[in-house]
Amino acid sequence: MRKLTVAIDGPAGAGKSSVAKVLANRVHYLYIDTGAMYRAFTWAVLEKGIDLSDEKAVRDLVDTIDIRLEPQADLCRVYVGPTEVTEAIRTQRVSSHVSAVAALAVVREKLVKLQQAMAKEGGVILDGRDIGTVVLPQADLKIFLTASVDSRARRRYLEVQAKGGSETYEEIAASIAARDDMDSHRTVSPLKKADDAIVVDNSDLDLEQTADVILGLMKERG
């Protein structure tokens, strides 16, 4: 297959990152975890105690922050400066604030430019909320991956339980529903299906089955 640029968008908890990693490993593509980049910035905001209404403080962080991704076979390691935050950015605390941070135009402008530069040569898979509409509007293949709130909450709950977390299913479901609403209605780059994106609903599919569906679409395009 020729080297494609693949954009996977969709709501929180649909499994975008997980399926993107599987696909990248199968076809030896670079996986660019854009969500991790926003989570890393959010982590930095929380660590520094920055008020999002403080435009100067946010701008200063945008100008100085160093976010790095180091893709590996089993995961994508994330660093803010010298500090690895791979696990820290997946906490509920970060999850509860990431949409508000990602809605800031100054933050998106910086990270979008970085993502576009990383994807320039093709052979990449990016996932997020606005990859097919804003980051890579000319992507070879655009997927809108979705699932019901119940399916997404159940998956996340099982992950939390496996890690010994204390969040309840009800709390997780409420958080996902709230984030769907915020992501869909934010002013800057809202969650939206690109007109030429293919919808894949994986409410009743497991990870490998979802990857199989998207890989078939990649073969058609490639």
SEPAPA-24166 format. One record per residue: residue in three letters; x, y, z of N, C-alpha, C in turn. Coordinates in nm, 3 decimals, decimal comma. Layout:
N
['ALA' [X Y Z] [X Y Z] [X Y Z]],
...
! end
This chain:
222
['MET' [0,084 -0,120 0,000] [0,000 0,000 0,000] [0,087 0,125 0,000]],
['ARG' [0,041 0,230 -0,066] [0,111 0,358 -0,056] [0,090 0,412 0,085]],
['LYS' [0,177 0,499 0,128] [0,170 0,554 0,262] [0,058 0,656 0,272]],
['LEU' [-0,041 0,627 0,355] [-0,158 0,713 0,370] [-0,146 0,802 0,492]],
['THR' [-0,225 0,908 0,491] [-0,250 0,985 0,613] [-0,391 0,947 0,656]],
['VAL' [-0,402 0,897 0,778] [-0,531 0,848 0,829] [-0,574 0,932 0,948]],
['ALA' [-0,694 0,986 0,940] [-0,749 1,069 1,048] [-0,863 0,993 1,115]],
['ILE' [-0,855 0,976 1,245] [-0,960 0,909 1,321] [-1,015 1,008 1,424]],
['ASP' [-1,136 1,053 1,403] [-1,203 1,143 1,496] [-1,316 1,070 1,566]],
['GLY' [-1,367 1,132 1,671] [-1,480 1,073 1,742] [-1,484 1,119 1,886]],
['PRO' [-1,590 1,086 1,956] [-1,607 1,129 2,095] [-1,515 1,057 2,191]],
['ALA' [-1,506 1,109 2,313] [-1,423 1,050 2,417] [-1,467 0,907 2,448]],
['GLY' [-1,371 0,818 2,463] [-1,401 0,681 2,503] [-1,442 0,588 2,392]],
['ALA' [-1,432 0,633 2,267] [-1,471 0,546 2,156] [-1,361 0,447 2,119]],
['GLY' [-1,244 0,464 2,179] [-1,134 0,372 2,151] [-1,044 0,418 2,038]],
['LYS' [-1,045 0,547 2,010] [-0,964 0,599 1,898] [-0,816 0,570 1,915]],
['SER' [-0,763 0,602 2,032] [-0,620 0,581 2,056] [-0,583 0,434 2,050]],
['SER' [-0,665 0,351 2,113] [-0,635 0,207 2,117] [-0,633 0,146 1,978]],
['VAL' [-0,733 0,179 1,897] [-0,739 0,120 1,763] [-0,631 0,181 1,674]],
['ALA' [-0,598 0,308 1,694] [-0,493 0,371 1,615] [-0,358 0,303 1,642]],
['LYS' [-0,332 0,267 1,768] [-0,208 0,197 1,802] [-0,201 0,060 1,735]],
['VAL' [-0,313 -0,013 1,739] [-0,317 -0,145 1,677] [-0,290 -0,134 1,527]],
['LEU' [-0,357 -0,038 1,462] [-0,340 -0,019 1,318] [-0,196 0,021 1,284]],
['ALA' [-0,141 0,112 1,363] [-0,004 0,158 1,337] [0,095 0,041 1,345]],
['ASN' [0,075 -0,046 1,442] [0,163 -0,162 1,456] [0,146 -0,260 1,341]],
['ARG' [0,022 -0,276 1,295] [-0,004 -0,372 1,187] [0,060 -0,328 1,056]],
['VAL' [0,052 -0,199 1,025] [0,099 -0,151 0,894] [0,228 -0,070 0,904]],
['HIS' [0,288 -0,068 1,024] [0,415 0,001 1,047] [0,407 0,149 1,013]],
['TYR' [0,301 0,212 1,063] [0,283 0,356 1,050] [0,324 0,423 1,181]],
['LEU' [0,344 0,554 1,175] [0,368 0,632 1,294] [0,233 0,672 1,354]],
['TYR' [0,214 0,642 1,481] [0,092 0,683 1,551] [0,120 0,812 1,627]],
['ILE' [0,044 0,915 1,596] [0,058 1,045 1,662] [-0,062 1,064 1,754]],
['ASP' [-0,039 1,052 1,883] [-0,146 1,059 1,983] [-0,175 1,205 2,015]],
['THR' [-0,262 1,267 1,937] [-0,291 1,410 1,957] [-0,363 1,435 2,090]],
['GLY' [-0,447 1,340 2,130] [-0,516 1,356 2,258] [-0,418 1,363 2,373]],
['ALA' [-0,311 1,284 2,365] [-0,210 1,285 2,470] [-0,141 1,420 2,476]],
['MET' [-0,128 1,486 2,360] [-0,064 1,617 2,358] [-0,148 1,720 2,433]],
['TYR' [-0,280 1,716 2,412] [-0,369 1,807 2,485] [-0,374 1,772 2,634]],
['ARG' [-0,371 1,643 2,663] [-0,370 1,601 2,803] [-0,240 1,646 2,871]],
['ALA' [-0,130 1,639 2,799] [-0,002 1,681 2,855] [-0,005 1,831 2,887]],
['PHE' [-0,063 1,908 2,798] [-0,073 2,052 2,824] [-0,164 2,076 2,944]],
['THR' [-0,273 2,002 2,951] [-0,366 2,014 3,065] [-0,296 1,978 3,195]],
['TRP' [-0,218 1,872 3,193] [-0,142 1,832 3,312] [-0,052 1,946 3,359]],
['ALA' [0,014 2,010 3,263] [0,104 2,121 3,296] [0,027 2,238 3,356]],
['VAL' [-0,089 2,267 3,300] [-0,174 2,375 3,353] [-0,211 2,347 3,498]],
['LEU' [-0,252 2,223 3,526] [-0,293 2,187 3,662] [-0,174 2,186 3,758]],
['GLU' [-0,061 2,136 3,711] [0,058 2,132 3,796] [0,103 2,273 3,836]],
['LYS' [0,089 2,367 3,743] [0,133 2,503 3,770] [0,024 2,588 3,833]],
['GLY' [-0,097 2,532 3,846] [-0,206 2,606 3,908] [-0,250 2,726 3,826]],
['ILE' [-0,244 2,714 3,694] [-0,280 2,826 3,607] [-0,431 2,838 3,592]],
['ASP' [-0,481 2,957 3,607] [-0,623 2,987 3,585] [-0,643 3,007 3,435]],
['LEU' [-0,735 2,932 3,375] [-0,754 2,939 3,230] [-0,800 3,076 3,183]],
['SER' [-0,851 3,156 3,274] [-0,893 3,292 3,236] [-0,774 3,388 3,233]],
['ASP' [-0,659 3,342 3,279] [-0,538 3,423 3,280] [-0,467 3,404 3,145]],
['GLU' [-0,501 3,487 3,049] [-0,451 3,471 2,913] [-0,299 3,479 2,906]],
['LYS' [-0,239 3,567 2,984] [-0,094 3,582 2,980] [-0,025 3,455 3,029]],
['ALA' [-0,076 3,397 3,138] [-0,014 3,276 3,193] [-0,027 3,160 3,095]],
['VAL' [-0,143 3,149 3,030] [-0,163 3,043 2,932] [-0,070 3,063 2,813]],
['ARG' [-0,061 3,187 2,766] [0,027 3,218 2,652] [0,173 3,189 2,686]],
['ASP' [0,214 3,225 2,806] [0,352 3,199 2,849] [0,382 3,049 2,848]],
['LEU' [0,284 2,969 2,892] [0,303 2,824 2,893] [0,310 2,771 2,751]],
['VAL' [0,223 2,821 2,662] [0,225 2,781 2,522] [0,362 2,807 2,460]],
['ASP' [0,419 2,923 2,494] [0,548 2,963 2,435] [0,667 2,884 2,488]],
['THR' [0,653 2,827 2,606] [0,769 2,763 2,669] [0,759 2,611 2,684]],
['ILE' [0,640 2,556 2,676] [0,624 2,413 2,704] [0,690 2,327 2,596]],
['ASP' [0,746 2,217 2,639] [0,809 2,120 2,548] [0,738 1,986 2,566]],
['ILE' [0,653 1,951 2,469] [0,579 1,824 2,473] [0,640 1,730 2,370]],
['ARG' [0,677 1,611 2,414] [0,738 1,513 2,325] [0,663 1,381 2,331]],
['LEU' [0,650 1,318 2,216] [0,592 1,184 2,206] [0,701 1,088 2,161]],
['GLU' [0,708 0,974 2,227] [0,804 0,871 2,189] [0,727 0,741 2,165]],
['PRO' [0,680 0,719 2,042] [0,603 0,598 2,011] [0,687 0,472 2,030]],
['GLN' [0,629 0,372 2,096] [0,692 0,243 2,113] [0,593 0,135 2,072]],
['ALA' [0,637 0,012 2,073] [0,552 -0,096 2,024] [0,423 -0,110 2,104]],
['ASP' [0,433 -0,090 2,236] [0,317 -0,116 2,320] [0,243 0,009 2,364]],
['LEU' [0,307 0,126 2,353] [0,243 0,250 2,394] [0,321 0,368 2,341]],
['CYS' [0,262 0,486 2,358] [0,328 0,610 2,319] [0,363 0,683 2,448]],
['ARG' [0,492 0,693 2,477] [0,535 0,762 2,598] [0,527 0,913 2,577]],
['VAL' [0,484 0,983 2,681] [0,462 1,126 2,671] [0,547 1,198 2,775]],
['TYR' [0,609 1,307 2,731] [0,696 1,384 2,820] [0,660 1,532 2,813]],
['VAL' [0,665 1,596 2,928] [0,659 1,742 2,936] [0,794 1,784 2,992]],
['GLY' [0,876 1,842 2,904] [1,014 1,866 2,943] [1,080 1,733 2,974]],
['PRO' [1,151 1,721 3,086] [1,217 1,595 3,119] [1,127 1,496 3,193]],
['THR' [1,005 1,538 3,225] [0,916 1,457 3,307] [0,826 1,367 3,223]],
['GLU' [0,831 1,236 3,247] [0,739 1,147 3,179] [0,602 1,156 3,245]],
['VAL' [0,498 1,177 3,164] [0,361 1,195 3,217] [0,264 1,095 3,153]],
['THR' [0,318 0,986 3,099] [0,237 0,888 3,027] [0,116 0,842 3,108]],
['GLU' [0,137 0,810 3,236] [0,028 0,766 3,322] [-0,046 0,884 3,384]],
['ALA' [0,027 0,987 3,421] [-0,033 1,101 3,490] [-0,141 1,171 3,408]],
['ILE' [-0,127 1,169 3,275] [-0,225 1,240 3,191] [-0,355 1,162 3,173]],
['ARG' [-0,359 1,039 3,223] [-0,480 0,957 3,207] [-0,567 0,957 3,333]],
['THR' [-0,537 1,040 3,429] [-0,617 1,045 3,551] [-0,749 1,116 3,526]],
['GLN' [-0,846 1,092 3,614] [-0,976 1,157 3,600] [-0,964 1,308 3,616]],
['ARG' [-0,868 1,352 3,697] [-0,846 1,496 3,717] [-0,813 1,563 3,584]],
['VAL' [-0,723 1,504 3,509] [-0,688 1,560 3,379] [-0,806 1,548 3,283]],
['SER' [-0,872 1,432 3,284] [-0,987 1,410 3,196] [-1,096 1,515 3,217]],
['SER' [-1,113 1,558 3,341] [-1,219 1,654 3,373] [-1,188 1,795 3,325]],
['HIS' [-1,062 1,822 3,293] [-1,024 1,958 3,254] [-0,977 1,970 3,109]],
['VAL' [-0,951 1,857 3,043] [-0,887 1,863 2,912] [-0,973 1,932 2,806]],
['SER' [-1,104 1,916 2,810] [-1,188 1,980 2,709] [-1,181 2,131 2,717]],
['ALA' [-1,181 2,184 2,840] [-1,174 2,329 2,859] [-1,040 2,383 2,809]],
['VAL' [-0,933 2,310 2,834] [-0,800 2,352 2,787] [-0,792 2,343 2,635]],
['ALA' [-0,843 2,233 2,580] [-0,835 2,211 2,435] [-0,920 2,311 2,357]],
['ALA' [-1,015 2,374 2,424] [-1,102 2,472 2,358] [-1,033 2,607 2,342]],
['LEU' [-0,918 2,627 2,406] [-0,847 2,754 2,397] [-0,774 2,764 2,262]],
['ALA' [-0,806 2,869 2,187] [-0,751 2,885 2,052] [-0,598 2,887 2,051]],
['VAL' [-0,538 2,952 2,148] [-0,393 2,965 2,151] [-0,326 2,829 2,170]],
['VAL' [-0,391 2,741 2,246] [-0,337 2,606 2,268] [-0,350 2,523 2,141]],
['ARG' [-0,467 2,528 2,080] [-0,491 2,448 1,960] [-0,400 2,491 1,846]],
['GLU' [-0,378 2,622 1,834] [-0,294 2,672 1,726] [-0,154 2,612 1,734]],
['LYS' [-0,097 2,610 1,853] [0,038 2,556 1,869] [0,043 2,406 1,839]],
['LEU' [-0,051 2,331 1,897] [-0,047 2,186 1,884] [-0,084 2,140 1,743]],
['VAL' [-0,177 2,211 1,678] [-0,214 2,175 1,541] [-0,094 2,190 1,447]],
['LYS' [-0,019 2,298 1,460] [0,099 2,317 1,376] [0,201 2,205 1,397]],
['LEU' [0,218 2,165 1,521] [0,310 2,057 1,552] [0,263 1,926 1,490]],
['GLN' [0,132 1,899 1,499] [0,076 1,776 1,443] [0,087 1,773 1,291]],
['GLN' [0,062 1,885 1,227] [0,072 1,891 1,081] [0,214 1,866 1,034]],
['ALA' [0,310 1,919 1,107] [0,450 1,898 1,070] [0,488 1,751 1,084]],
['MET' [0,437 1,685 1,188] [0,469 1,545 1,211] [0,407 1,455 1,105]],
['ALA' [0,293 1,497 1,046] [0,219 1,413 0,952] [0,256 1,440 0,806]],
['LYS' [0,346 1,533 0,784] [0,373 1,582 0,648] [0,413 1,474 0,549]],
['GLU' [0,490 1,375 0,593] [0,544 1,275 0,501] [0,451 1,156 0,477]],
['GLY' [0,335 1,151 0,542] [0,245 1,037 0,525] [0,287 0,919 0,609]],
['GLY' [0,215 0,810 0,594] [0,244 0,692 0,674] [0,216 0,715 0,821]],
['VAL' [0,109 0,792 0,849] [0,077 0,830 0,985] [-0,071 0,808 1,015]],
['ILE' [-0,100 0,786 1,142] [-0,237 0,776 1,190] [-0,251 0,873 1,306]],
['LEU' [-0,345 0,965 1,294] [-0,371 1,061 1,400] [-0,514 1,043 1,448]],
['ASP' [-0,534 1,059 1,577] [-0,671 1,053 1,630] [-0,697 1,175 1,716]],
['GLY' [-0,823 1,216 1,720] [-0,859 1,332 1,800] [-1,004 1,371 1,780]],
['ARG' [-1,030 1,501 1,786] [-1,167 1,553 1,769] [-1,185 1,627 1,637]],
['ASP' [-1,074 1,684 1,586] [-1,084 1,768 1,467] [-0,973 1,738 1,367]],
['ILE' [-0,929 1,614 1,362] [-0,819 1,580 1,271] [-0,864 1,593 1,126]],
['GLY' [-0,977 1,535 1,093] [-1,025 1,537 0,955] [-1,081 1,671 0,911]],
['THR' [-1,119 1,756 1,005] [-1,178 1,885 0,970] [-1,079 2,001 0,977]],
['VAL' [-0,981 1,992 1,067] [-0,889 2,105 1,089] [-0,743 2,068 1,068]],
['VAL' [-0,698 1,962 1,135] [-0,555 1,928 1,133] [-0,513 1,873 0,997]],
['LEU' [-0,586 1,774 0,947] [-0,554 1,712 0,818] [-0,678 1,706 0,729]],
['PRO' [-0,724 1,822 0,683] [-0,846 1,822 0,599] [-0,829 1,747 0,467]],
['GLN' [-0,702 1,725 0,426] [-0,676 1,652 0,301] [-0,632 1,508 0,328]],
['ALA' [-0,662 1,455 0,445] [-0,622 1,318 0,479] [-0,676 1,219 0,376]],
['ASP' [-0,599 1,113 0,350] [-0,641 1,013 0,252] [-0,763 0,935 0,299]],
['LEU' [-0,771 0,911 0,429] [-0,884 0,838 0,485] [-0,926 0,903 0,616]],
['LYS' [-1,056 0,933 0,625] [-1,109 0,994 0,746] [-1,213 0,900 0,807]],
['ILE' [-1,193 0,868 0,933] [-1,284 0,780 1,007] [-1,347 0,860 1,121]],
['PHE' [-1,478 0,844 1,137] [-1,544 0,900 1,255] [-1,587 0,779 1,339]],
['LEU' [-1,508 0,753 1,444] [-1,529 0,636 1,528] [-1,618 0,674 1,647]],
['THR' [-1,727 0,603 1,663] [-1,820 0,638 1,770] [-1,875 0,513 1,836]],
['ALA' [-1,943 0,533 1,948] [-2,008 0,425 2,022] [-2,105 0,491 2,119]],
['SER' [-2,200 0,414 2,169] [-2,296 0,469 2,263] [-2,228 0,512 2,392]],
['VAL' [-2,290 0,605 2,465] [-2,235 0,648 2,594] [-2,222 0,529 2,688]],
['ASP' [-2,321 0,441 2,687] [-2,318 0,324 2,774] [-2,197 0,235 2,743]],
['SER' [-2,172 0,209 2,616] [-2,059 0,125 2,578] [-1,927 0,189 2,618]],
['ARG' [-1,916 0,317 2,595] [-1,791 0,387 2,628] [-1,769 0,393 2,779]],
['ALA' [-1,877 0,415 2,854] [-1,865 0,420 3,000] [-1,827 0,284 3,058]],
['ARG' [-1,884 0,178 3,004] [-1,853 0,044 3,052] [-1,705 0,011 3,029]],
['ARG' [-1,654 0,046 2,913] [-1,513 0,020 2,882] [-1,421 0,096 2,978]],
['ARG' [-1,452 0,223 2,996] [-1,370 0,305 3,084] [-1,378 0,256 3,228]],
['TYR' [-1,495 0,213 3,270] [-1,513 0,164 3,407] [-1,427 0,040 3,431]],
['LEU' [-1,423 -0,049 3,333] [-1,341 -0,169 3,347] [-1,192 -0,133 3,355]],
['GLU' [-1,150 -0,032 3,278] [-1,012 0,012 3,284] [-0,980 0,069 3,423]],
['VAL' [-1,071 0,150 3,474] [-1,051 0,212 3,606] [-1,043 0,105 3,714]],
['GLN' [-1,133 0,006 3,707] [-1,133 -0,102 3,805] [-1,003 -0,182 3,800]],
['ALA' [-0,956 -0,206 3,679] [-0,832 -0,285 3,663] [-0,713 -0,213 3,724]],
['LYS' [-0,718 -0,080 3,728] [-0,609 -0,002 3,785] [-0,632 0,034 3,931]],
['GLY' [-0,742 -0,019 3,988] [-0,771 0,008 4,128] [-0,831 0,143 4,155]],
['GLY' [-0,890 0,204 4,053] [-0,951 0,336 4,069] [-1,082 0,330 4,145]],
['SER' [-1,131 0,447 4,185] [-1,252 0,452 4,268] [-1,374 0,510 4,198]],
['GLU' [-1,357 0,558 4,073] [-1,472 0,618 4,004] [-1,579 0,514 3,977]],
['THR' [-1,704 0,554 3,993] [-1,815 0,464 3,968] [-1,855 0,472 3,820]],
['TYR' [-1,932 0,372 3,778] [-1,982 0,372 3,640] [-2,065 0,498 3,615]],
['GLU' [-2,149 0,535 3,711] [-2,236 0,651 3,694] [-2,155 0,780 3,679]],
['GLU' [-2,049 0,793 3,756] [-1,964 0,912 3,746] [-1,896 0,918 3,610]],
['ILE' [-1,849 0,805 3,564] [-1,780 0,800 3,435] [-1,877 0,830 3,322]],
['ALA' [-1,997 0,772 3,327] [-2,096 0,796 3,223] [-2,134 0,944 3,218]],
['ALA' [-2,152 1,005 3,335] [-2,188 1,147 3,341] [-2,075 1,233 3,285]],
['SER' [-1,951 1,196 3,316] [-1,836 1,271 3,267] [-1,826 1,262 3,115]],
['ILE' [-1,850 1,143 3,060] [-1,843 1,123 2,915] [-1,952 1,203 2,846]],
['ALA' [-2,074 1,199 2,899] [-2,185 1,274 2,840] [-2,157 1,424 2,843]],
['ALA' [-2,103 1,471 2,955] [-2,072 1,613 2,968] [-1,962 1,654 2,870]],
['ARG' [-1,864 1,566 2,855] [-1,755 1,599 2,763] [-1,803 1,598 2,618]],
['ASP' [-1,892 1,506 2,584] [-1,951 1,505 2,450] [-2,015 1,640 2,419]],
['ASP' [-2,091 1,689 2,516] [-2,162 1,816 2,497] [-2,064 1,931 2,483]],
['MET' [-1,963 1,934 2,569] [-1,864 2,042 2,564] [-1,784 2,038 2,434]],
['ASP' [-1,740 1,919 2,395] [-1,659 1,906 2,274] [-1,738 1,944 2,148]],
['SER' [-1,866 1,913 2,148] [-1,950 1,939 2,031] [-1,991 2,085 2,017]],
['HIS' [-1,990 2,158 2,128] [-2,040 2,296 2,126] [-1,933 2,401 2,150]],
['ARG' [-1,807 2,361 2,163] [-1,704 2,462 2,185] [-1,688 2,546 2,058]],
['THR' [-1,643 2,669 2,076] [-1,630 2,763 1,965] [-1,518 2,726 1,870]],
['VAL' [-1,406 2,685 1,926] [-1,287 2,654 1,846] [-1,281 2,505 1,814]],
['SER' [-1,282 2,473 1,685] [-1,268 2,334 1,639] [-1,355 2,235 1,716]],
['PRO' [-1,487 2,248 1,710] [-1,573 2,154 1,781] [-1,565 2,014 1,722]],
['LEU' [-1,603 1,915 1,803] [-1,612 1,778 1,754] [-1,717 1,773 1,644]],
['LYS' [-1,674 1,734 1,525] [-1,765 1,732 1,411] [-1,716 1,631 1,309]],
['LYS' [-1,808 1,555 1,254] [-1,771 1,459 1,151] [-1,743 1,533 1,020]],
['ALA' [-1,628 1,505 0,960] [-1,598 1,564 0,830] [-1,698 1,511 0,728]],
['ASP' [-1,730 1,592 0,631] [-1,830 1,552 0,531] [-1,792 1,424 0,458]],
['ASP' [-1,662 1,402 0,440] [-1,617 1,284 0,366] [-1,565 1,173 0,459]],
['ALA' [-1,596 1,182 0,587] [-1,553 1,078 0,681] [-1,648 0,959 0,677]],
['ILE' [-1,595 0,842 0,705] [-1,674 0,719 0,711] [-1,703 0,689 0,858]],
['VAL' [-1,829 0,672 0,892] [-1,868 0,644 1,030] [-1,849 0,496 1,061]],
['VAL' [-1,778 0,469 1,171] [-1,762 0,332 1,221] [-1,813 0,331 1,365]],
['ASP' [-1,924 0,260 1,387] [-1,981 0,248 1,522] [-1,934 0,116 1,581]],
['ASN' [-1,855 0,126 1,688] [-1,798 0,003 1,747] [-1,861 -0,032 1,882]],
['SER' [-1,987 0,009 1,900] [-2,057 -0,023 2,025] [-2,056 -0,174 2,052]],
['ASP' [-2,065 -0,253 1,943] [-2,071 -0,398 1,957] [-1,948 -0,468 1,898]],
['LEU' [-1,839 -0,392 1,881] [-1,717 -0,449 1,827] [-1,606 -0,439 1,930]],
['ASP' [-1,519 -0,540 1,933] [-1,404 -0,528 2,022] [-1,292 -0,456 1,947]],
['LEU' [-1,178 -0,442 2,012] [-1,068 -0,365 1,956] [-1,019 -0,422 1,824]],
['GLU' [-0,994 -0,552 1,820] [-0,940 -0,613 1,698] [-1,040 -0,607 1,584]],
['GLN' [-1,169 -0,624 1,615] [-1,272 -0,616 1,510] [-1,280 -0,474 1,454]],
['THR' [-1,268 -0,376 1,540] [-1,269 -0,237 1,494] [-1,149 -0,210 1,403]],
['ALA' [-1,033 -0,260 1,444] [-0,913 -0,243 1,362] [-0,929 -0,311 1,227]],
['ASP' [-0,992 -0,427 1,225] [-1,013 -0,499 1,099] [-1,097 -0,417 1,002]],
['VAL' [-1,201 -0,353 1,054] [-1,290 -0,272 0,970] [-1,211 -0,156 0,908]],
['ILE' [-1,135 -0,086 0,991] [-1,061 0,030 0,941] [-0,947 -0,012 0,847]],
['LEU' [-0,882 -0,124 0,878] [-0,775 -0,172 0,791] [-0,830 -0,205 0,652]],
['GLY' [-0,951 -0,260 0,648] [-1,014 -0,288 0,519] [-1,035 -0,161 0,439]],
['LEU' [-1,073 -0,056 0,506] [-1,092 0,074 0,440] [-0,959 0,132 0,394]],
['MET' [-0,855 0,110 0,472] [-0,722 0,157 0,433] [-0,675 0,086 0,307]],
['LYS' [-0,700 -0,042 0,298] [-0,659 -0,120 0,181] [-0,733 -0,072 0,057]],
['GLU' [-0,859 -0,035 0,073] [-0,936 0,017 -0,040] [-0,876 0,147 -0,092]],
['ARG' [-0,830 0,232 0,001] [-0,774 0,363 -0,038] [-0,630 0,350 -0,085]],
['GLY' [-0,558 0,250 -0,033] [-0,415 0,239 -0,061] [-0,381 0,158 -0,183]],
! end
